[in-house]
Amino acid sequence: MKIAIYQINRERDGKRVMFLDYERMKKSQGGIDSGIYDRVFDGEVPCEGLEDVYRMFNLNVPEGFGGRSLSVSDVVEIDGAGRKTYYYCDGFGFRRVSFDSEKAVRK
């Protein structure tokens, strides 16, 4: 499975939405501001779904991962056959969202 992981950069988080669930983040800033995120991982992982990704990036962190453990407010990009979909790590589970990966900073 080809994925990318985006995490909020604390220095660009002016509205302090890091670690907020989706509804609270949406109330605070109206939606996801892709520009406050850093791309902290990009690659193939031996996962079959988002829950596997969550477990991997909390229990068996791959070498070269430059972020913190996967948590609420992180965004996971899944690249399936050239089509990218984005999922917000919510208070419980994941929510499919719109996300502009071009605005995120590559780390």
C-alpha positions in Angstrom: 0.0 0.0 0.0 1.5 3.4 -1.0 0.8 6.1 1.5 1.9 9.5 2.7 1.4 10.9 6.2 0.9 14.6 7.0 1.2 16.1 10.5 0.5 19.6 11.7 3.6 21.8 12.2 3.2 23.4 15.6 4.9 26.6 14.4 2.3 27.1 11.7 -0.7 26.1 13.8 -1.9 29.6 14.7 -5.4 28.4 15.6 -4.1 25.5 17.7 -6.0 22.7 16.0 -3.3 20.1 16.5 -4.8 17.0 18.1 -8.4 18.2 17.7 -11.0 15.8 16.4 -12.5 16.7 13.0 -15.6 18.5 14.3 -13.7 20.7 16.7 -11.1 21.5 14.1 -13.8 22.4 11.6 -15.5 24.7 14.0 -12.2 26.4 14.8 -11.0 27.0 11.3 -13.8 26.0 8.9 -12.0 23.1 7.4 -8.5 21.6 7.0 -5.8 24.1 6.3 -3.3 22.0 4.3 -0.7 24.7 4.6 -0.1 24.0 8.3 0.9 20.4 7.6 4.3 18.8 7.0 4.6 15.7 4.9 6.5 13.4 7.3 6.4 10.1 5.4 6.0 8.8 1.9 6.4 5.2 0.8 5.1 1.7 0.6 3.9 -0.1 3.7 2.8 -3.7 4.3 -0.7 -2.6 5.4 -4.2 -3.5 4.1 -6.1 -0.6 5.5 -6.1 2.5 7.7 -6.2 0.6 11.0 -3.1 -1.3 10.0 -1.4 2.0 9.2 -2.4 3.4 12.6 -1.0 0.4 14.4 2.2 0.5 12.3 3.0 4.1 13.0 2.3 3.7 16.7 3.8 0.2 17.4 6.3 -0.7 14.6 7.4 2.6 13.3 9.3 2.2 10.0 12.9 3.4 9.7 13.1 6.8 8.2 9.8 8.0 9.6 10.4 11.7 10.6 7.2 12.4 12.6 5.6 11.6 15.9 3.3 8.6 16.4 0.1 8.8 14.3 -2.6 10.7 16.2 -5.7 12.8 15.9 -5.5 15.6 13.3 -3.0 13.7 11.2 -3.9 13.1 7.5 -3.1 9.8 5.7 -2.9 9.8 1.9 -3.6 6.6 0.1 -2.4 6.4 -3.5 -4.3 3.6 -5.2 -3.6 3.2 -8.9 -2.8 6.9 -9.3 -5.8 8.1 -7.5 -5.1 9.8 -4.1 -7.6 9.8 -1.3 -7.1 11.5 2.1 -8.2 10.5 5.5 -8.3 12.5 8.7 -7.3 10.6 11.9 -10.3 11.5 14.0 -11.1 10.9 17.7 -12.2 7.4 16.7 -11.3 6.0 13.3 -10.7 7.9 10.1 -12.8 10.4 8.1 -12.4 10.9 4.3 -11.6 14.5 3.7 -10.5 17.0 1.0 -6.8 17.9 1.4 -4.4 19.8 -0.9 -1.1 18.0 -0.6 0.6 20.7 -2.7 0.2 23.2 0.1 1.9 20.9 2.7 5.6 21.3 3.4 7.8 18.3 2.5 10.1 17.3 5.3 
